[in-house]
Amino acid sequence: MLPRAGTRHLLLFIIAGTALYLCCNLFSWRGTPFLLGGDEQVFWMNALRLGQGELIYRDFFEFTPPGTDLVFLTAFKLLGAKIWVTNLMLVLLGVSVVGMGFVLARRVLAPAEAALAAGLFLVLDFGHWLDATHHWFSLLAVMSAVAVLMSDSSARRVMVSGGLLGLASCFTQTRGVAAAVGLSGFLLWEEYRKQTPWRTRVAQLLRL
């Protein structure tokens, strides 16, 4: 196994490689951004409407929670309503999801295998769609919640994980709830293995 420093260096290499791969697919060699199709246009168009003073669910309907719209709105407020901004958001999202995937895979796989898993995910899944929708934002939040609990399930970590699941539900209403059910089962199983009293088990679920 690689030492901790070696794993960090491999993670940095994966992040840099992911950013380069996505930039090559999202910008020309002169830096001109490509206008993408797909469902992400719905969300950054909603962000533009929010920026013009309209209100979601009152002036226009959206089936999902407003998390993705608010992310794009924040980006437009900071950097301007430009196509390169939407593509930059996709690069940052891809780097985050692939990097978090490597971190999770590294907990159960050797470094080379974890890097291969991250690369395959980038090319065959994320890079194939290139669509910054609520699915990816909520997945990133759930993956982060899982990563928090993989080291230990202290009270603080359980509460942080629960907060990330709540954030996931701000993007996709069902994903955070489904993940919370799964992590609740994990916490109950872990506390059962430790033979802790039921009061402790209930307290962990309440923290989540």
Secondary structure as UniProt FT lines:
FT   HELIX           4..26
FT   TURN            29..30
FT   HELIX           40..51
FT   TURN            52..53
FT   TURN            57..59
FT   HELIX           67..79
FT   HELIX           83..106
FT   TURN            107..108
FT   HELIX           111..120
FT   HELIX           121..126
FT   HELIX           127..129
FT   HELIX           134..151
FT   HELIX           155..169
FT   TURN            170..171
FT   HELIX           173..193
FT   TURN            194..195
FT   HELIX           198..207
//
